Amino acid sequence: MTSLATTENQTLALAGIFQSVHLCKTLATTGTADKDELAGTLRSILTLSSDRVIDAYGGSAQNIATGLRILKSQLGGNNESRDLDIARYALALIQLGTNILHDEDTVEQLRIGISRTQSMDMEIDDSAMISNLANLYRSSISHLSPRIMVSGDPDFLNDNEVASTIRAALLGGIRSVVLWRQCGGSRPKLLFSRTQYLKEADLRLQRL
């Protein structure tokens, strides 16, 4: 099998991380999120085994196009174009996902929960599916460190449906972190491989 440890795969998974935290911020501040973006992020959770990273996102970079664009603005833009909330959420999510990878009990709990969710006969963005994913995040991850504290409008954050969607999106982000680490991604590479990530993101976006 071809090695997953390529710049292309790392870029795709990193875009998945950025799209996840973008969804969280948008939900927390507006109460809504783009359905296609959300579906692209949630779909990755249910893809546990694949020879290609892109398959986790439905086989098309179009499903994480927003994440690719945010990757470009966060890693390649100037200070004015960078979103500090997005950066903070992404770094915390990367640390959380890395910690989970070293916690065998949590990994097994997630595997069992996701396997059960895979058997649900409904669309990925169905409210019951989102609720199931949110409950899995809450029961297996929310107590772990670092806790992802999403800021926003209290009216939205206290809305059960919005809160569930945020948790489901965070679970999608964790899945992308796992993919990124499996492909050789690391904190130092965010700095030293930044140019390669930007070139790959550009190439992917040009092909859409």
C-alpha positions as CSV (number, residue, x, y, z in Angstrom):
1,M,0.0,0.0,0.0
2,T,1.3,3.5,-0.8
3,S,2.5,5.4,2.2
4,L,0.1,8.0,3.6
5,A,3.0,10.2,4.7
6,T,2.8,12.8,1.9
7,T,2.5,16.5,1.8
8,E,-0.7,16.1,-0.2
9,N,-2.4,13.9,2.4
10,Q,-1.2,16.1,5.3
11,T,-2.6,19.2,3.5
12,L,-6.0,17.5,3.0
13,A,-6.2,16.5,6.7
14,L,-5.0,19.9,7.9
15,A,-7.8,21.5,5.7
16,G,-10.2,19.1,7.5
17,I,-9.0,20.5,10.8
18,F,-9.5,24.1,9.7
19,Q,-12.9,23.4,8.3
20,S,-14.0,21.8,11.5
21,V,-13.0,24.8,13.7
22,H,-14.4,27.2,11.1
23,L,-17.8,25.5,11.5
24,C,-17.6,25.7,15.3
25,K,-16.9,29.4,15.2
26,T,-19.6,30.1,12.6
27,L,-22.2,28.0,14.6
28,A,-21.2,29.8,17.9
29,T,-21.5,33.3,16.4
30,T,-24.4,32.9,13.9
31,G,-26.3,29.8,15.0
32,T,-26.0,28.3,11.5
33,A,-23.5,26.6,9.2
34,D,-23.2,25.7,5.5
35,K,-24.8,22.3,5.1
36,D,-22.3,21.1,2.5
37,E,-19.3,22.2,4.7
38,L,-20.9,20.4,7.7
39,A,-21.5,17.2,5.7
40,G,-18.0,17.2,4.4
41,T,-16.7,17.4,8.0
42,L,-19.0,14.9,9.5
43,R,-18.6,12.3,6.7
44,S,-14.9,11.9,7.7
45,I,-15.9,10.6,11.1
46,L,-17.6,7.5,9.6
47,T,-14.7,6.7,7.3
48,L,-12.4,4.7,9.5
49,S,-10.5,2.6,6.9
50,S,-9.3,3.9,3.6
51,D,-6.1,3.8,1.4
52,R,-6.7,7.4,0.5
53,V,-7.1,10.4,2.8
54,I,-9.4,12.1,0.3
55,D,-11.9,9.3,0.7
56,A,-12.5,10.4,4.3
57,Y,-14.0,13.6,2.7
58,G,-16.2,11.9,0.2
59,G,-13.5,11.5,-2.4
60,S,-13.4,15.1,-3.4
61,A,-11.5,18.2,-2.2
62,Q,-14.6,20.2,-3.0
63,N,-16.0,18.9,0.3
64,I,-13.2,20.6,2.3
65,A,-12.7,23.6,-0.1
66,T,-13.5,26.0,2.8
67,G,-10.9,24.3,4.9
68,L,-8.3,24.7,2.1
69,R,-9.1,28.4,1.8
70,I,-8.8,28.9,5.5
71,L,-5.5,27.0,5.6
72,K,-4.2,29.5,3.0
73,S,-5.3,32.5,5.0
74,Q,-4.0,31.1,8.3
75,L,-0.6,29.9,7.1
76,G,0.1,32.2,4.3
77,G,-1.6,35.5,5.1
78,N,-0.5,38.5,7.1
79,N,-1.5,39.2,10.6
80,E,-4.6,41.1,9.5
81,S,-5.9,38.1,7.5
82,R,-5.4,35.5,10.2
83,D,-8.2,34.6,12.5
84,L,-6.9,34.3,16.1
85,D,-10.0,32.2,17.2
86,I,-9.5,29.8,14.3
87,A,-5.8,29.5,15.2
88,R,-6.5,28.9,18.9
89,Y,-9.2,26.3,18.2
90,A,-7.0,24.5,15.7
91,L,-4.0,24.3,17.9
92,A,-6.0,23.1,20.9
93,L,-7.8,20.5,18.7
94,I,-4.4,19.2,17.4
95,Q,-3.2,18.8,20.9
96,L,-6.4,17.1,22.0
97,G,-6.3,14.7,19.1
98,T,-2.7,13.9,19.8
99,N,-3.5,13.2,23.4
100,I,-6.4,10.9,22.4
101,L,-4.1,8.9,20.1
102,H,-2.1,8.0,23.2
103,D,-5.2,7.0,25.2
104,E,-6.1,3.4,24.2
105,D,-9.3,3.4,26.2
106,T,-10.6,6.5,24.5
107,V,-9.6,5.3,21.1
108,E,-11.5,2.0,21.7
109,Q,-14.5,3.9,23.0
110,L,-14.6,6.1,19.9
111,R,-14.1,3.1,17.6
112,I,-17.1,1.3,19.1
113,G,-19.2,4.4,19.1
114,I,-18.4,5.2,15.5
115,S,-19.1,1.6,14.4
116,R,-22.5,1.8,16.0
117,T,-23.2,5.2,14.3
118,Q,-22.2,3.7,10.9
119,S,-25.1,1.4,11.2
120,M,-27.6,4.2,11.4
121,D,-29.7,4.4,8.2
122,M,-29.9,8.1,7.8
123,E,-28.2,11.1,6.1
124,I,-25.0,12.4,7.7
125,D,-26.6,15.8,8.4
126,D,-29.8,14.4,9.9
127,S,-30.5,15.8,13.3
128,A,-30.5,12.4,14.9
129,M,-27.2,11.5,13.4
130,I,-25.7,14.8,14.6
131,S,-27.1,14.2,18.1
132,N,-25.5,10.8,18.1
133,L,-22.1,12.1,17.1
134,A,-22.4,14.9,19.7
135,N,-23.2,12.5,22.4
136,L,-20.2,10.4,21.5
137,Y,-18.0,13.5,21.7
138,R,-19.5,14.5,25.1
139,S,-19.1,11.0,26.6
140,S,-15.7,10.1,25.4
141,I,-13.8,13.4,24.7
142,S,-15.3,16.4,26.4
143,H,-13.6,15.6,29.8
144,L,-10.2,15.3,28.3
145,S,-7.5,18.0,28.2
146,P,-7.2,20.5,26.7
147,R,-10.9,21.3,26.7
148,I,-12.0,23.1,23.6
149,M,-13.8,26.3,24.8
150,V,-15.8,27.8,21.9
151,S,-16.6,31.4,22.3
152,G,-19.7,33.0,20.8
153,D,-23.2,34.3,21.4
154,P,-24.7,32.7,24.6
155,D,-28.1,32.4,22.9
156,F,-26.6,30.1,20.3
157,L,-24.2,28.3,22.6
158,N,-27.1,27.5,24.9
159,D,-29.3,26.2,22.1
160,N,-29.2,22.4,22.3
161,E,-29.2,21.9,18.5
162,V,-26.4,24.3,17.9
163,A,-24.4,22.9,20.8
164,S,-24.8,19.4,19.4
165,T,-23.7,20.5,16.0
166,I,-20.6,22.1,17.4
167,R,-19.7,18.9,19.3
168,A,-20.2,16.9,16.2
169,A,-18.0,19.3,14.2
170,L,-15.3,19.0,16.8
171,L,-15.5,15.2,16.6
172,G,-14.9,15.6,12.8
173,G,-11.9,17.8,13.6
174,I,-10.5,15.1,15.9
175,R,-10.9,12.6,13.0
176,S,-8.9,15.0,10.8
177,V,-6.2,15.4,13.5
178,V,-5.9,11.6,13.6
179,L,-5.5,11.5,9.9
180,W,-3.0,14.3,9.9
181,R,-0.8,12.6,12.5
182,Q,-1.1,9.2,10.6
183,C,0.1,11.0,7.5
184,G,3.2,12.4,9.3
185,G,1.8,15.7,10.4
186,S,3.3,17.3,13.5
187,R,3.4,20.7,15.2
188,P,6.9,21.6,13.9
189,K,5.7,20.8,10.3
190,L,3.1,23.6,10.7
191,L,6.1,25.9,10.6
192,F,8.7,24.2,8.6
193,S,6.3,22.7,5.9
194,R,4.1,25.8,5.6
195,T,5.3,26.6,2.1
196,Q,4.6,23.1,0.9
197,Y,1.1,23.1,2.5
198,L,0.3,26.4,0.8
199,K,1.4,25.1,-2.6
200,E,-0.6,21.9,-2.2
201,A,-3.7,23.8,-1.1
202,D,-3.4,26.2,-4.1
203,L,-3.1,23.2,-6.5
204,R,-6.2,21.6,-5.0
205,L,-8.2,24.7,-5.2
206,Q,-7.2,25.4,-8.8
207,R,-8.5,22.0,-9.8
208,L,-12.0,22.6,-8.3
